[in-house]
Amino acid sequence: MSLTEKLPKIEDPGVLAQSYRARESWRVFEIMAEFVEATERLQAIQPAVSIFGSARTPRDHPYYKLTEEIARLLSDAGFSVISGGGPGIMEAANKGAYYGKSPSVGLNIQLPHEQHANPYQDVSQTFRHFFARKVMFVKNATAYVVMPGGFGTLDELTEALTLIQTGKSRKMPIILVGSAFWGGLVDWFRDRLAGEGMINPDDMDLIQVIDEPVAVIDAIFKFYETRGFDMSPTEREMQFSL
């Protein structure tokens, strides 16, 4: 038997399984590196507001203009603005903040299509893993502003609601902008989820629906007016369990 014949073939299931296990082990280090790098880079952006919305919204759409205005007001009021760093509503959020007084932050994600980094970012951090990126959206936010969007926006919204509802994250304002867009969903939450006992009726208080840009900023300041933006020791401990 030749040396070549003695070597295991790459198609060998055992060899493939061992290769996958090794890759999974290294993947853990990649994930750790993403968390460490992002945590270090984003420490200085507080207080910050995370803005979510559709990547498919064109620049001439009213939602884009509305997002840009809200982001500019937040930035001028002293809030860093965090978006997903891509096009559409994300770009509008970064653009508004970029021309304001506070940092514009983009948490970009590597995707096979649709996502490309917009140019309006003072701080840009790119992630390979969605879950690491999502932790940073929550960990660094003092409020969520949710503009009209698709599955990704709904994912971020329901994740924030779940974390706050279950006590895994501190309470913060979750503001849905656009009653015409969000009204049907909020009614369904109230009629079906709360009405059929899937959530507590008080859970609906976690959501605010607001139309006017200035009212968005006012709602955030009102929430924090008696407690300030700094986290309590208990809230800081909660953040470690996200």
C-alpha positions, -999 to +999 in steps of 0.1 A: +000+000+000+014+034-010+017+064+013-011+082-006-035+052+000-028+053+037-037+090+041-074+097+050-095+110+022-110+145+026-145+129+020-140+108+051-169+117+074-146+115+105-121+139+090-149+163+079-164+162+114-131+169+130-125+198+106-159+213+114-153+210+152-120+229+148-136+256+128-164+260+154-137+264+181-120+291+162-153+308+155-158+313+193-126+333+193-138+354+163-170+361+182-151+371+213-129+394+193-160+411+178-174+418+213-141+430+227-134+454+198-169+468+196-171+473+234-138+492+234-147+514+204-182+523+216-175+531+253-173+568+247-205+574+228-230+577+257-257+587+258-269+572+226-301+564+207-304+535+184-325+541+153-339+513+131-357+512+098-358+498+063-326+496+042-348+499+011-362+534+017-351+558-011-336+591-003-365+611-017-390+592+005-408+611+034-396+584+058-360+592+049-365+629+054-383+623+087-355+601+100-328+626+090-346+653+109-351+632+140-314+621+140-302+657+136-324+668+166-311+640+187-275+648+178-279+684+185-295+675+218-264+656+229-272+620+218-249+599+197-270+582+170-265+545+163-278+529+131-271+497+112-247+517+090-263+507+057-285+525+032-321+537+035-333+547+069-299+537+084-282+562+061-308+589+069-301+584+107-264+586+102-266+616+079-288+636+103-264+629+132-233+634+111-242+670+105-252+675+141-231+680+172-228+644+184-212+613+169-229+593+141-223+556+147-228+528+122-229+491+133-224+475+099-231+439+090-214+418+064-242+405+041-241+387+007-264+415-007-282+447+000-259+461+028-232+486+021-217+511+045-230+547+041-205+575+042-220+594+071-203+577+100-180+592+126-176+557+142-179+526+120-178+491+134-184+461+111-197+427+124-199+392+109-224+379+134-259+394+137-262+385+174-230+403+184-242+434+165-277+432+182-261+431+216-243+463+209-275+481+197-291+473+231-260+476+253-252+512+242-287+526+238-307+549+262-337+547+238-349+530+207-364+550+178-381+526+154-389+539+119-410+520+093-391+489+082-393+452+073-383+419+090-350+432+103-367+462+120-394+440+135-367+417+148-349+445+165-382+458+179-394+425+194-359+417+207-358+450+227-393+444+240-385+409+250-353+419+268-370+446+288-401+425+295-381+397+309-358+420+329-327+412+309-322+448+299-330+481+317-362+499+308-358+526+281-381+544+257-391+524+227-406+549+203-424+538+171-424+567+146-455+569+123-489+560+137-502+553+101-475+527+096-474+511+131-510+516+143-522+482+129-494+463+146-499+481+179-537+473+178-529+437+171-505+436+200-532+450+222-561+430+209-544+396+204-513+394+225-526+413+255-563+405+248-556+367+248-531+367+277-499+362+257-485+393+273-495+414+303-516+445+295-490+466+312-464+454+286-481+477+261-467+506+282-433+497+269-442+512+235-449+548+225-462+558+191-452+593+180-454+612+148-436+645+154-398+647+155-396+672+184-420+650+204-396+621+200-368+640+217-392+653+243-404+618+252-368+606+257-359+635+280-392+631+299-384+594+306-350+603+321-358+637+337-360+622+373-332+597+370-305+609+346-289+589+318-263+571+338-270+534+346-274+523+382-252+496+396-281+471+392-286+481+356-249+478+348-250+442+362-280+435+340-261+446+309-236+417+315-265+392+311-278+404+277 
